[in-house]
Amino acid sequence: MNYDAFFASVKNGEFACAYLFQGEEEYIKEKALSALRKRLLPEGFEPLNETVLQNPGAAAIVEAALTLPFMSERRLVVVHEYGLLYPSKAGESADEVDKLMKYLENPMQTTCLVFYCKAAPDARKKLVKLLQKHAEIVRFEPLSDATLARWIQSQARPKDISYDDAMLLAFTAGRELMTLSKEISKLVAYSGERGEITREDIKRIVTPSLECTVFQMVDALTAGMEGEAFEYLTAMLKNGEPRIRILSIITRQYRNLLQLSLLLSDHVPESQIAQRIGIPPFVVRKLKRQAREEGAERLKKKLSLCVDTDYAIKSGKMREDAALDRAMLLLCGRD
């Protein structure tokens, strides 16, 4: 089920004996766990009826799950980052899986067991398949553009923010809801007595994400603005970003630009372009100008330069600082 269906079931008092929480959207995932906790556990008795475990053994999970609730109809057991759900060279312990299998096949009706995953579980794992059969899988996927804009607008109330400016905020700060929530609070405070949050407020107050800064840097590189591009680089380095990571995002940006350029030449609709490349339509519209200015042939050469630079660093042929500086000069069109 998706998280909307989960919230609806919790509101209606419908609970599964076991859940697997998975997906990238941590903010909503945390809200879902809070909603479950609030609905299940009587006020004042929460500590007596909740067990939180961090990558425990199967025996600890089963023992907690078999414990009866105290002055409550149910107890909550939350298992964070359970190792057997993730890829591992060590493989799975048959004994561990067997213990959980026996429990999940006949769970305590008074216990709600939640496996909480930040990283993606490995669908090939026996335990994951077991949970797919005996537990409710709740997926916390990133919000679509329209849903994200509505969420930003709701969080900004009583202030007004337009759809386009909400998308600019998401582009600038990134789409992670916890970060966006903090940035919205800053904007609401900054706007003071005004009834709306403006584009100028966003540009002046919001801290740009790494992806946004790299986008601006590539924009400067495309325009041949070497000084501005290196200012963005300096800012990222001051924030502690590794050069190799910055290079990887530059490479991804040029790969997206090349794909966009080729799809535009084939007259593919913008909505389909976003789906094929795997980026939001709002970002496609921003990238179109860069793609048209560069052209497919130049983009191929620049993408190849990025890939070659990455190889030179990782193979030890060049130092990170020298390799990235050289690549940026060449991306500006200089030898």
C-alpha positions as CSV (number, residue, x, y, z in Angstrom):
1,M,0.0,0.0,0.0
2,N,1.1,3.6,-0.4
3,Y,1.3,5.9,2.6
4,D,-2.1,7.6,1.9
5,A,-3.8,4.2,2.3
6,F,-1.8,3.5,5.4
7,F,-2.8,6.8,7.1
8,A,-6.4,6.1,6.2
9,S,-6.3,2.6,7.7
10,V,-4.7,3.9,10.9
11,K,-7.4,6.6,11.2
12,N,-10.1,3.9,10.8
13,G,-8.4,1.8,13.5
14,E,-7.4,-0.9,11.1
15,F,-3.9,-2.4,11.9
16,A,-1.8,-5.2,10.6
17,C,0.2,-7.4,12.9
18,A,3.4,-6.6,10.9
19,Y,4.5,-3.8,8.6
20,L,7.5,-3.2,6.4
21,F,8.2,0.5,5.9
22,Q,10.3,1.2,2.9
23,G,11.0,4.0,0.5
24,E,13.0,7.3,0.2
25,E,10.6,9.8,1.9
26,E,11.8,9.8,5.5
27,Y,9.7,12.7,6.6
28,I,6.4,11.0,5.8
29,K,7.8,7.7,7.1
30,E,8.5,9.3,10.5
31,K,5.0,10.9,10.5
32,A,3.5,7.4,9.7
33,L,5.3,5.9,12.6
34,S,4.1,8.7,14.9
35,A,0.5,8.3,13.8
36,L,0.7,4.6,14.5
37,R,2.2,5.2,17.9
38,K,-0.4,7.8,18.8
39,R,-3.3,5.6,17.7
40,L,-2.0,2.4,19.4
41,L,-0.6,3.4,22.7
42,P,-2.6,5.0,25.5
43,E,-1.3,8.4,26.7
44,G,1.0,7.9,29.7
45,F,1.7,4.3,29.0
46,E,3.8,4.7,25.8
47,P,7.1,3.6,27.4
48,L,5.6,0.5,28.8
49,N,4.1,-0.7,25.5
50,E,6.8,0.2,23.0
51,T,10.1,-1.5,22.2
52,V,12.5,0.1,19.7
53,L,15.4,-2.1,18.5
54,Q,18.3,-1.3,16.2
55,N,19.4,-4.2,14.0
56,P,18.8,-6.8,16.7
57,G,18.9,-10.6,16.5
58,A,15.8,-12.5,15.6
59,A,15.4,-13.8,19.2
60,A,15.2,-10.2,20.6
61,I,12.6,-9.3,18.0
62,V,10.4,-12.4,18.8
63,E,10.8,-11.9,22.5
64,A,9.6,-8.3,22.3
65,A,6.8,-9.2,20.0
66,L,5.5,-12.0,22.3
67,T,5.4,-9.6,25.3
68,L,1.9,-8.8,26.3
69,P,0.8,-5.1,26.5
70,F,0.3,-3.4,29.8
71,M,-3.0,-1.3,30.3
72,S,-3.3,-1.2,26.5
73,E,-4.9,-3.3,23.8
74,R,-1.7,-3.4,21.8
75,R,2.0,-3.0,22.0
76,L,4.4,-1.6,19.4
77,V,7.7,-3.1,18.4
78,V,9.8,-1.1,16.0
79,V,12.9,-2.7,14.3
80,H,15.2,-0.2,12.7
81,E,17.7,-1.2,9.9
82,Y,17.5,-5.0,10.3
83,G,20.6,-6.4,8.6
84,L,18.9,-9.4,7.1
85,L,16.7,-7.2,4.9
86,Y,19.7,-5.7,3.1
87,P,22.3,-7.0,0.6
88,S,25.2,-8.7,2.4
89,K,28.1,-10.8,1.3
90,A,27.6,-12.9,4.5
91,G,24.2,-14.1,3.3
92,E,21.3,-15.0,5.5
93,S,21.3,-17.0,8.7
94,A,18.8,-19.9,8.3
95,D,18.3,-20.0,12.0
96,E,17.4,-16.2,12.2
97,V,15.0,-16.4,9.3
98,D,13.4,-19.6,10.7
99,K,12.7,-17.9,14.0
100,L,11.0,-14.9,12.3
101,M,9.2,-17.2,9.9
102,K,7.6,-19.1,12.8
103,Y,6.5,-15.9,14.4
104,L,5.2,-14.2,11.3
105,E,3.1,-17.3,10.4
106,N,1.4,-17.0,13.8
107,P,1.9,-13.5,15.1
108,M,0.6,-12.1,18.4
109,Q,-2.6,-10.3,17.7
110,T,-1.8,-7.8,20.4
111,T,1.5,-6.7,18.9
112,C,2.2,-4.4,15.9
113,L,5.7,-5.2,14.6
114,V,7.2,-2.6,12.3
115,F,10.4,-3.2,10.2
116,Y,11.6,0.4,9.5
117,C,14.0,0.6,6.5
118,K,15.9,3.7,5.3
119,A,17.8,2.0,2.5
120,A,16.0,-0.2,0.0
121,P,15.4,-3.8,1.2
122,D,16.8,-6.6,-1.1
123,A,13.8,-8.2,-2.7
124,R,15.9,-11.4,-3.3
125,K,16.3,-11.9,0.5
126,K,14.2,-14.8,1.9
127,L,13.1,-12.6,4.8
128,V,11.9,-9.8,2.5
129,K,9.8,-12.4,0.5
130,L,8.5,-13.7,3.8
131,L,7.4,-10.2,4.8
132,Q,5.8,-9.6,1.5
133,K,3.6,-12.7,2.2
134,H,2.9,-12.1,5.9
135,A,3.2,-8.3,6.5
136,E,1.7,-5.1,5.1
137,I,4.3,-3.4,2.8
138,V,4.0,0.4,3.1
139,R,5.9,2.3,0.4
140,F,7.0,5.9,1.0
141,E,7.9,7.1,-2.5
142,P,8.9,10.7,-3.4
143,L,6.0,13.0,-4.0
144,S,5.1,14.0,-7.6
145,D,5.5,17.6,-8.6
146,A,1.8,18.4,-8.1
147,T,1.6,16.7,-4.7
148,L,4.8,18.3,-3.6
149,A,3.6,21.8,-4.5
150,R,0.3,21.2,-2.6
151,W,2.3,20.0,0.4
152,I,4.5,23.1,0.3
153,Q,1.5,25.3,0.0
154,S,-0.2,23.6,3.0
155,Q,3.0,23.9,5.1
156,A,3.3,27.6,4.3
157,R,-0.2,28.5,5.5
158,P,-1.4,31.1,6.4
159,K,1.1,32.5,3.8
160,D,0.4,32.1,0.1
161,I,2.9,30.7,-2.3
162,S,2.2,30.1,-6.0
163,Y,2.7,26.7,-7.7
164,D,5.7,28.0,-9.7
165,D,7.4,29.4,-6.6
166,A,6.7,26.2,-4.7
167,M,8.5,24.3,-7.5
168,L,11.3,26.8,-7.4
169,L,11.6,26.2,-3.6
170,A,11.8,22.4,-4.2
171,F,14.3,22.9,-6.9
172,T,16.5,25.2,-4.8
173,A,16.3,23.3,-1.4
174,G,15.8,19.8,-2.8
175,R,12.8,17.6,-2.5
176,E,13.5,16.1,0.9
177,L,10.5,17.1,3.1
178,M,12.4,17.5,6.3
179,T,14.7,20.0,4.7
180,L,11.8,21.7,2.9
181,S,9.9,22.0,6.2
182,K,12.8,23.9,7.8
183,E,13.2,26.2,4.8
184,I,9.5,27.0,4.8
185,S,9.7,28.0,8.4
186,K,12.5,30.4,7.6
187,L,10.5,31.8,4.7
188,V,7.4,32.3,6.8
189,A,9.4,34.1,9.4
190,Y,11.3,36.2,6.9
191,S,8.1,37.3,5.0
192,G,6.8,39.0,8.2
193,E,3.5,40.7,7.9
194,R,3.2,40.0,4.2
195,G,0.6,37.5,3.2
196,E,2.7,35.7,0.6
197,I,6.1,34.1,0.0
198,T,7.7,35.5,-3.1
199,R,10.3,34.3,-5.6
200,E,12.7,37.0,-4.3
201,D,12.3,35.6,-0.7
202,I,13.3,32.1,-1.9
203,K,16.3,33.4,-3.8
204,R,17.4,35.5,-0.8
205,I,16.8,33.1,2.1
206,V,16.8,29.5,1.0
207,T,20.0,27.5,1.3
208,P,20.6,25.8,-2.1
209,S,21.0,22.0,-2.2
210,L,24.1,20.4,-3.7
211,E,22.2,19.5,-6.9
212,C,20.9,23.0,-7.3
213,T,24.4,24.5,-6.9
214,V,25.8,22.1,-9.5
215,F,22.9,23.0,-11.8
216,Q,23.9,26.7,-11.4
217,M,27.5,25.8,-11.9
218,V,26.8,23.9,-15.1
219,D,24.7,26.8,-16.3
220,A,27.7,29.1,-15.8
221,L,30.0,26.5,-17.6
222,T,27.6,26.4,-20.5
223,A,27.6,30.2,-20.8
224,G,31.4,30.2,-20.6
225,M,31.4,32.1,-17.3
226,E,34.5,30.5,-15.8
227,G,34.7,32.9,-12.8
228,E,31.1,32.3,-11.6
229,A,31.5,28.5,-12.1
230,F,34.6,28.4,-9.9
231,E,32.8,30.5,-7.3
232,Y,30.1,27.8,-7.0
233,L,32.8,25.2,-6.8
234,T,34.6,27.1,-4.0
235,A,31.3,27.4,-2.1
236,M,30.6,23.7,-2.3
237,L,34.2,22.8,-1.2
238,K,33.8,25.2,1.8
239,N,30.6,23.2,2.8
240,G,32.7,20.1,2.9
241,E,31.5,18.4,-0.4
242,P,34.1,16.0,-1.8
243,R,35.4,16.8,-5.3
244,I,34.6,13.3,-6.5
245,R,31.0,13.7,-5.5
246,I,30.7,17.1,-7.2
247,L,32.2,15.6,-10.3
248,S,29.7,12.7,-10.2
249,I,26.8,15.2,-10.1
250,I,28.3,17.3,-12.9
251,T,28.6,14.0,-14.9
252,R,25.0,13.2,-14.2
253,Q,23.9,16.7,-15.3
254,Y,25.7,16.4,-18.6
255,R,24.2,12.9,-19.1
256,N,20.8,14.3,-18.5
257,L,21.5,17.2,-20.9
258,L,22.6,14.8,-23.7
259,Q,19.6,12.6,-23.3
260,L,17.4,15.7,-23.3
261,S,19.0,17.1,-26.4
262,L,18.5,13.8,-28.3
263,L,14.9,13.5,-27.2
264,L,14.2,17.1,-28.2
265,S,15.6,16.4,-31.6
266,D,13.2,13.5,-31.9
267,H,10.3,15.8,-30.9
268,V,9.4,13.8,-27.8
269,P,6.8,15.5,-25.6
270,E,8.1,17.2,-22.5
271,S,6.0,14.9,-20.2
272,Q,7.6,11.8,-21.8
273,I,11.1,13.3,-21.6
274,A,10.7,13.7,-17.8
275,Q,9.6,10.1,-17.5
276,R,12.4,8.7,-19.7
277,I,15.2,10.6,-18.1
278,G,13.8,10.2,-14.6
279,I,13.7,13.9,-13.6
280,P,10.7,16.1,-12.7
281,P,9.0,18.1,-15.6
282,F,9.9,21.3,-13.8
283,V,13.6,20.5,-14.1
284,V,13.2,19.5,-17.7
285,R,12.0,23.0,-18.5
286,K,15.1,24.4,-16.8
287,L,17.5,22.1,-18.7
288,K,16.0,22.7,-22.2
289,R,17.9,26.0,-22.6
290,Q,21.2,24.5,-21.6
291,A,20.7,21.5,-23.9
292,R,19.8,23.7,-26.9
293,E,22.8,26.0,-26.3
294,E,25.2,23.1,-26.2
295,G,23.9,20.8,-28.9
296,A,24.2,17.0,-28.9
297,E,27.7,16.8,-30.3
298,R,29.3,19.2,-27.8
299,L,27.4,17.4,-25.0
300,K,28.8,14.1,-26.0
301,K,32.3,15.4,-25.8
302,K,31.7,17.1,-22.5
303,L,30.1,13.9,-21.0
304,S,33.1,11.9,-22.3
305,L,35.4,14.5,-20.6
306,C,33.6,14.0,-17.3
307,V,33.8,10.2,-17.5
308,D,37.5,10.3,-18.4
309,T,38.2,12.7,-15.5
310,D,36.4,10.4,-13.1
311,Y,38.6,7.4,-14.4
312,A,41.8,9.5,-14.1
313,I,41.0,10.3,-10.4
314,K,40.0,6.8,-9.4
315,S,42.9,5.1,-11.2
316,G,45.4,7.5,-9.5
317,K,46.5,9.1,-12.7
318,M,45.5,12.6,-11.5
319,R,44.9,14.3,-8.2
320,E,41.2,15.2,-7.4
321,D,41.9,19.0,-7.2
322,A,43.9,19.2,-10.4
323,A,41.6,16.9,-12.4
324,L,38.4,18.7,-11.4
325,D,39.9,22.2,-12.1
326,R,41.1,21.0,-15.5
327,A,37.7,19.5,-16.4
328,M,35.9,22.7,-15.5
329,L,38.2,24.8,-17.7
330,L,37.7,22.4,-20.6
331,L,33.9,22.4,-20.0
332,C,34.0,26.2,-20.3
333,G,35.5,25.6,-23.7
334,R,39.1,26.2,-22.9
335,D,42.1,23.9,-23.6
